[in-house]
Amino acid sequence: MGMLPVATIHHTIDVIMPAQALPALLTDIAHNIFAQYDMAMMHSLPIAVQVTGHHLKEERMLAGMHVMQDVLHVL
């Protein structure tokens, strides 16, 4: 099983709008995240991964995805 970054953050392309311009539909948590987002610091971090595994080992891959999901929910 493996994970490959398939997309990364680029500090000049992935520019976000100022927090005050965000839609009112976003929660306070989302507004705080956008306000703290530092594009230069996040440059080249993966934003998507592709999970690969051995033939007929889907259960093992799904178990690994559950572990990743649990870790990401803690962050």
C-alpha positions as CSV (number, residue, x, y, z in Angstrom):
1,M,0.0,0.0,0.0
2,G,1.3,3.5,-0.7
3,M,0.3,7.1,-0.9
4,L,1.5,9.4,-3.6
5,P,1.0,13.2,-3.5
6,V,-0.9,14.0,-6.6
7,A,-1.4,17.7,-6.1
8,T,0.5,20.3,-4.0
9,I,-0.1,23.9,-2.8
10,H,1.6,26.6,-4.9
11,H,2.0,29.9,-3.1
12,T,1.3,32.1,-6.2
13,I,-1.5,30.0,-7.7
14,D,-3.5,28.9,-4.6
15,V,-4.3,32.4,-3.4
16,I,-7.4,32.7,-1.2
17,M,-9.6,35.7,-0.8
18,P,-9.3,37.8,2.4
19,A,-11.3,36.4,5.4
20,Q,-13.7,39.3,5.3
21,A,-14.7,38.5,1.7
22,L,-15.6,34.9,2.4
23,P,-19.2,33.9,2.0
24,A,-21.4,34.1,5.1
25,L,-22.3,30.4,4.7
26,L,-18.9,29.4,6.2
27,T,-18.7,28.6,9.8
28,D,-16.6,30.6,12.3
29,I,-14.1,27.7,12.3
30,A,-13.7,28.0,8.5
31,H,-13.3,31.7,8.8
32,N,-10.5,31.2,11.4
33,I,-8.8,28.7,9.2
34,F,-8.8,31.0,6.2
35,A,-7.5,33.9,8.4
36,Q,-4.6,31.8,9.5
37,Y,-3.7,30.3,6.2
38,D,-0.1,31.2,5.2
39,M,0.5,30.5,1.5
40,A,4.3,30.8,1.8
41,M,4.4,28.4,4.7
42,M,2.1,25.9,3.0
43,H,4.0,26.0,-0.4
44,S,4.5,22.5,-1.8
45,L,2.5,20.6,0.8
46,P,0.3,17.9,-0.6
47,I,-3.4,18.7,-0.9
48,A,-4.5,15.3,-2.5
49,V,-3.2,11.8,-2.3
50,Q,-3.7,8.7,-4.3
51,V,-3.8,5.5,-2.4
52,T,-2.5,2.4,-4.2
53,G,-2.4,-1.2,-3.0
54,H,-1.9,-4.8,-4.1
55,H,-4.4,-6.7,-6.2
56,L,-7.4,-8.1,-4.1
57,K,-6.2,-6.2,-0.9
58,E,-9.0,-3.6,-0.9
59,E,-9.9,-4.4,2.8
60,R,-6.3,-3.6,3.8
61,M,-6.4,-0.4,1.9
62,L,-9.7,0.7,3.4
63,A,-8.4,-0.1,6.9
64,G,-5.4,2.2,6.1
65,M,-7.7,4.9,4.9
66,H,-9.7,4.7,8.2
67,V,-6.5,5.2,10.1
68,M,-5.6,8.3,8.0
69,Q,-9.1,9.6,8.5
70,D,-8.9,9.2,12.2
71,V,-5.5,11.0,12.3
72,L,-6.8,13.9,10.2
73,H,-9.9,14.3,12.4
74,V,-7.6,14.8,15.4
75,L,-5.6,17.5,13.6
